[in-house]
Amino acid sequence: MSIYVHYRERMTNRPRASLQRILEDLGSTVLDVAASPGELDAEVTGVHIYDPLDELLLPAGGILLAVGVDRAEQICALLDAAGPAAGIVVKQPVDVDRRVRAKVLETGVAVLGLTRAASWAQVAALLRSLLAEGDLTEPGEVSPDDLFSLANAVCALLDAPVTIEDRSSMVLAYSERQDEADPGRVETVLGRQVPQRYRRMLEERGFFRQLYQSREPVYMKLGDDIIDRVAIAVRSGDEILGSIWAAVREPLTEQRQRALSDAAKIVALQLLRQRAGADTRRRLRADLLSTVLAGGRDAAEAAGRLGVASERLCVLAAQLSGGSGTDAALRESDRHRLCDALALHVGAIHPRAAAALVGSVAYAVLPLHAIGDEERRAVRVAESFLARVGPRHAANIGVGRLAANLTEVARSRADADRALRVLRAREASGAVAGYSAVHFESLLLQLSDLVEAEEQAPTGPYERLLAYDAEHGSELVATLRAYLDAFGDVNAASAMVHVHANTFRYRLKRLAEIGDLDLTDPDARLTVMLQMRIFGR
């Protein structure tokens, strides 16, 4: 049977976005059925996170991630409260007893077990990516972008677990039977990314170079208790779109090599269609969010189309702080991943939040319920996000002040941009700043912009001291800066510039004479301090 026929049969014979389909796609490596009401054909409409502090309002077909639930009585209570949900997910081992089984049959809601090695963020991302695949199709249509079904078809023909990955080794889809592979493959599936240590090993052994230079499957003997791999590059002409990887214990037969080559052609078409669809959705989302951030007369309509709240909003502006070398494509891919992760994070906090990539900055509009210190709460959300994504997505986040309504969102966005700029000026990485906390630094940067635009130069005492230092090789400006930084404490200031206090006093007297500067005048001190900060000398 060819890969085309096998793939078409799998696509035609299975329900769209059903609980059974999701379990087939994710496989027992991630999710398993702990208690079932019978058929698992309920349509899944969304993913929701359980919070015991909030009222549980779960729409029909929702999957509830029951964070912190581990006892049978808790599961029974959730089943009663879950209403028309498709299922609830509990970390394994799941405490299933007679009461839980009876409650599952009574409510018709399945209980699923999540492997201990997976995080809640991982399973939420996996489930949402599966549900998002059907966005471009009408009900009853076969999705042209179902890479998970294709991965399962290739798995059946090769008799080996398969992953489909992009150029940066991010897992786009994977087949069933991943538990038959090695721990590295399981870690790859759970994290949706080949771990850095394995990627580095493949690069050092030249496997990536060999893979991207060949148009045929490449067999890789890895050793070190790692199951061997066979991989093929997925191409569109000369462009490398990604690759297909199978964990095997021996080289493929000629027939299976042909099947893998055929699969690469289908995956190339899928990725091109997926990229076009994703680009269209991203552009639309970015356009709508840009309209909301502008806060004009069209903001309300754009917010309605995005499903964004219209009151008590904070804007977050996130931008990568690390470099990706000269690879512009990799840099752009990292930006999109940062934005997708931010959208997932704020969406888990509030269903009427939204995020999109606008230029090189990922903006998020976050509704805030609490009254009082909203900016600080938004800062904590941003800090939590950076802690979750870790150093791989090294980014800075600026947080704007609270916008009471959509007309004030433009100000909150400007605040977030200015806070982000302060972090860039500090050369920070992985930092968060609320605008109120960096307000003065932001004003100084704006003054610096004005000075540069008008090509202004230092004036008054500061100008005279700079000229004297340049002509005589003295350090009067450094002396003045130390004196002002030490708030007039001569002993502390002299220690800063490593001279005796008496020498420092002499220099202080000289600079006051040469610069015609009255250090007892607070306005004179402020003027020279601002010039030092603005001109940065």
N, C-alpha and C positions, 0 to 999 in steps of 0.2 A: 504494500500500500504506500503511495507517495505521501510526502508531507502535506501537499495541497489537499488531498482527499481526507487524510486523517484530521487535519486542522479544521476543515469545513464540517466534518461530522461532529467534532467536539463543539464547535461554535453553534451548530444548528440544534443540537440535542439538549442544551442546558438552559435553565432559566436565567433571565437577566436580573442581576442584583438581588438574588435570593440568598437566604442564609446558607443553603446548601452549597451554592456556587462559591460564596466567600470561604467556606470551610474547605472546599476542594482546592481553591487557589492558594490559600495560606498553608494548608496541610497541617499535619499533627506536630510539625516542628514548632509551630507558634500556638495554634488553637486546637482544642479537642472538645468533643461533646461530653459533658459530665452528666447531664440529665436531659432527656429529650421528651417532648410531648407526642412524638411520632414523626410525621413528615416535617422536613425542615424547608418548606417551600415558601415561607413568609417573605415578602419583599422587604428589603432593608432600605430605609430612607435616610438614615443619618447616624452619626456617632455622638454619644453624649457622655459626659463624665459626672459621676455621682458625687455630690457634695452634701454631707449630712446637715450642713448649716442652712441649706437652701431648700425651698419647697420643690418636690420632685414633680415636674410637669413634662412628661415624656410623650412625644408624639407617636402616632401609630407607626410601627416598623422600625423604631429606633433601637440601636444597640447601646446598652448602658454599661460603661466601664465602672465596675463596682470597686473603686479604690478603697482599700482598708477593710473590706468585708471578707471575713474568713470563717464565720461560724454558721451552722445550719439555721439557727433561729434568725440571724441577720438576713440570710439568703431568702428565707420564707417571707420575711417582712418586706423585702425589696420586691419579690414576686407579686405580692399583694398590691404594692404601690406602683408597680411598673405599668399597669394597665395594658394597652394594646402593643407593648414592645415586642420586638422580634426575639430578643435574647438579652441576657445579662452575662457579663464576663467577670470571673473571679480568678485570682491567682491560684495556681495549683500548689499543693493538693487541695481539691475542693471537698468540703465537708458535706457529702451527699448521704442523707439517711432516708428513712421511710417518709418522714414529714416533707422533705424537699421533693422527693419523687411525686408524692401525692399533690403537692402544690403546683409542680410543673404541669401535671396532667390537668389540674383544675383551671389554671390560668392560660395554658397553651404557650407559655414563654419558656424557651430553652435556657439551660444554664451551661455556659461554656467555661473551660479551664484554660488559663493562659500560662504558658511555660514560665517557670521562675526566672529564667535567664533574660526574659524580655522585659523592657520597661513599659510603663503605661504610655509614655510619649511615642515609643516605637509602634505599639499596636494601634494607637490612634492614627498615626501617620499611614500605616499600612492599610487600615480599613478605609480611611478617607480617600486614599489614592485609588483603591479598587472601585469605590462608589463613583469617583470622578470620571472613570473611563467611559461611562455611559452618557456623559453630558452631551455629546454631539449626535446622539442617535435618538430616534423616536421610539416610544414603547413598542416592543415586538420586533424591532430591527436588530440585526446582528451588528454589534459594534466592530468597526474595522480596526480598532486600536487595541484589541484585547490581547495584549502580550502575554498575560498569564495563561490563557488558553493555548496560545502557540507554544509557550514553554512546556506545558503539559504534553502537547502533541509530540514535540521533539523528544521529551523524556521517554514517552512510550516507544518511539521508534528506535532510539539509541539504547534503551534499557539502562538509563543513567540519569541522575538528577541534574537539572540544567538551570543556569541563570542567564539572563539577558542583561547586559551592562552597557553604560554609555562610555564616552571617551575617558572620563575621569574615574572609572570603576565604580560608579554608583549603580546599584542594582535597580533596574527598571521593572523586572518581573522575574519570577522563579517558578519552578515546577514543584510538584509533589515529590516525596521520597527524599527530602533533604537530610533527614535524620540518618540516611544510609551513608552519607558522606562523612568527612572528617570534621573535627571541632571548628577548624578555620572556616569551612563553608557555612556551618550553622551560625557562627558569629557574623559572617558576611550577610546572611539572610536577615538576621535579627536587626542588624544595624543599617541595612539597606546600603552598605558601602563596604568594599573590600578593605580590611584593616590595613593600616599604613605599613605595618611590618611585612605583610605578605606582598603588598604592591612593591615595596622597596626590593624584596628578594627577587621578584619577577623582573624588575628593571635591571638589577645587577647581573642577573643571568642572561640578559639579552632576549628574554621571551617576548616582551612587548614589541621590540624592534622586528623580531622574526614574524610575529603575528601580523603586524601592519604591513610588512613587505610581501606577504604571501596572499594569494587568492584562494588557497586551499586550506583545509583544516590542518592545524599544527598540533602535534602531540608533544606534551611537556612532561617529562619524568622528573618529579619534584623530590621524592625521597623524604627523609626525616619525618617519618610517620604521617606524611601528607599524601592523600590519594592523588594519583596522577590526573592531569587535566588534558582535554583536547578542546581547542578553541578555534574559532574562525572569526575573522573581521567582518563586520557588517558595513557595506560600502554603498555609496551613491556616486557612481563614476569614480573619481579619484578621492572623494571626500570620505573619511572614516567617520561613520556615525556611531559605532559602538562595537560590540562583540558578543558572541554566544560562547558560553563555557559549560562543559560537561565534565563531571567527576567520574573518571573511569579507572578500571583496574588493568586494562590492556588496550592496545591500539584498536581503533575501530576497523571493522571490515570495510571493504570497498563500497558495498551497498549502503552502509550506515554513513560513510563519508559523503556519498552523494546526497543522502537525506539531509545531512547537516548543511551542505552547500546550498541545497534548495531552500532550507529554512532561513539561511542568511539573506536570500533574495526577498523572501516574504517579510522578514523583520525590517529590512531596509525600507520597503514600502510603508510598513506600519509606522516606523519612526518618522518618515517624511510627513505622513498624514498627521501623526500625533503632534509633530513640531508645528505644522501649519495651524492645526486646531488650537494648540496651546498658545501660539503666538497671537492668534485672533482673540482668544479669551483674555490673555494678559493685556493686550492693547486696550480692549474694551474696559477691563477693570481699572487699568492705569488712567484711561481717559475720564472715567466716572469719578475715580478718587481725586484726580487733579481738579475736577470741577467742584467737588465737595471742599477741597482744601482752599480753593480760591474764595469760597464763601459768598459768591455772587447770587444773582436772582435764580440761577439754574441749580444751585446747590441742593435745594430741597428735592427736586426731581431726581437728581443723580443719587442722593442719599437713599431715596425710596427704591431705586433700581438696584442699588447695592445691598439694601437691607440694613443700612447703617442707622443708628440712633441719631436723633436730631437735637438732643439736649445733654448738657453736662459731659463734654467731650474733652479728651486730652490727645494731642498729636505727638507721636513718637517718630523720630527720624533716625534710621539706622544706616550706617555705611561701613563697609569693610575697611579695616585699618591696616591689615597685612597686605603683602604683595603676592602676585601670582606670576612673577617673572615677566617675560615679554609675551606670554600667551594670552592674547586678548580674548579668545574664545573661552578659555578656562576662567578668566576673570569674570566674564559676563555670566558664565554658568554658575560661578560661586555667588554672584549677586542674586540670581534668581533663586538659588537654594536658600540664601539668607532670608529673602522675602517670603518664600514659601514656609520656612520654619517660623518666621515671625507671625505670619497669618494664622498658622496652626496654634501658636501659643496664645495670641490674643483672642482667637476664636474659642478656645477652651475656657477662657475667663469670662467672656461675654458673647452671646450668640449674635449680637448686633454690632460687633467690631468688624473692621475690614483692614486689609493691607494690600499694597501694590507697589511695584517698582516704578519710580518716576525718575528717569535719568539714571544716575548711579546711586540714588538714595531710596531705601525701602521705607515708605511711610505707613504708619498704622494710625487709625482713628479708634480710640478706645473709650467707650462709655464708662463713666464712674458713678456708682450708686451712692457711695459714702459722701457725707457732707462734712467738709473740713479737711484741710491738708491733702487735697486731691492730687496735687503735683507730687507730693512725697509718695503717695500710693502708686502713682504711675511710674515713678523712679524705681520703686521696689519691683514692679512688674517687669521693667526693663532689665534690672539686675538679675532677676530670676531667669529671664530668657537667656542672657549671656552665660549664666552658670550652667544652664541646660545644654546649650549648643557647644560649649567648651572652646578650647583654643583653635580648633579647626576652622571655625567661622569667627576669627578675630575681628570684632567690630566695635565701633563706638555708637552710642545712642544718645541723642539729645531729646529732652522732654520739654514740651511747651506748657504754658500755664493753662488752667482750666478755661474752656470756652463754654459759656452758659448756653449757647445755641449756635446754629450753623453760621450766623452772620459773624461770629467771633472766631470761627475756626481758622480763618486766614491769619489772625494774630497768633494763635497757638502754633500754627505751622511755622511762621516766621521766628517765633521763640525757639522752637525745636531746631531749626536750621542754624540759628545763632549759637545755641548751646553746642551743637555738633561742631561748628567752626572753632569754638574755643578749645574743644578736645583735640581737633586737628592741629591747632596752633601749639598746644602742649606736647604734640607728638605722642599722644596717649594711644593705648591699644587695649581693647576690652574694657572700656570705661563708660560710665553713664553720668550725665550731668543734667540736672533740672535747670531751667533758665534762671529761676530766681537765685540759685546758688552761684551762677557765673555772670550775673547781670553786669557787674562793673567791668569784668574782662571783655565782655561782648561790646560794651560801649567804647572801650579803648580800641578794639579792633575796627569798629566803625569810624572812629576818629582817624585811625591810621589810614583807612581807605580814603577819607576826605583829603588828608594831607598829601597822599600819593597822587590822587586825581588832580589836585591843584598844584602839584609840584612845589609844595611849600618846603622851606628849609628852617632849621633852628634859628631862633632870634634871642636877643637880650643876653642875660648873664650866661645862659647855656651856650650860646653861639661863641661868646668871647672865651669861655673856658675850653671849648673844643679847639678853637684856633690856637690858644696858648699851648695846650698839650701837644698839638701837631707840630708846632714850631720848635718847642724846647724839649720834647720827649718827656715831659712831666706827667704826673698822674693825678691832676687836680679833680678831674671828673670822677675818677674812681673813689677818691677821698670823699667827695660830696655825696656820691651814691651811698657809700658805707655809713656816713653820718646820718643821712635821711632814713636809711633802712633800719638803723639802730635807734631811731627816734631821739636823736641828740645825745645818746649815751656815748661819751668819748672813749671810755675804756672798751666797751663792746665793739665800737666802730674801728678802733685802732687794731684790735685783734683780728678783725675781718681782713684788713689789708696788710697785716703782719708787720706793723711798725710800732715804735714806742709811743705811748700816749702823748708825751711832750712833742715828739715829731709830728704827730697827727694834729695837735693843736696849732702848731706853726703852719702846717699846710692849710688848715682850715682858715686861718687868718689871711694867708696869702690868696686863697681862692676867692674870699669875700672881697678883697681889695681889687684883684684882677678882674673879676666878673662883675664888680659893682653890685654885689648881692647882699641884701640885708637878711641874714638868717633868722632874725627875730620877727620878721614879717611873715605871718601865716600864708598870705596870698602869694608872696614871692616864693616861699617853699613849695606851695602847691603847683605854681606855674612851672618851676624847674623840674619837679617830680613828674608831671604829666609829659613834658617834653622828653625826658629820659625814657619814659615808657613808650611813647608814641614813635620816636625816632629810633629806639632800640639800640642805642650806642652805649 
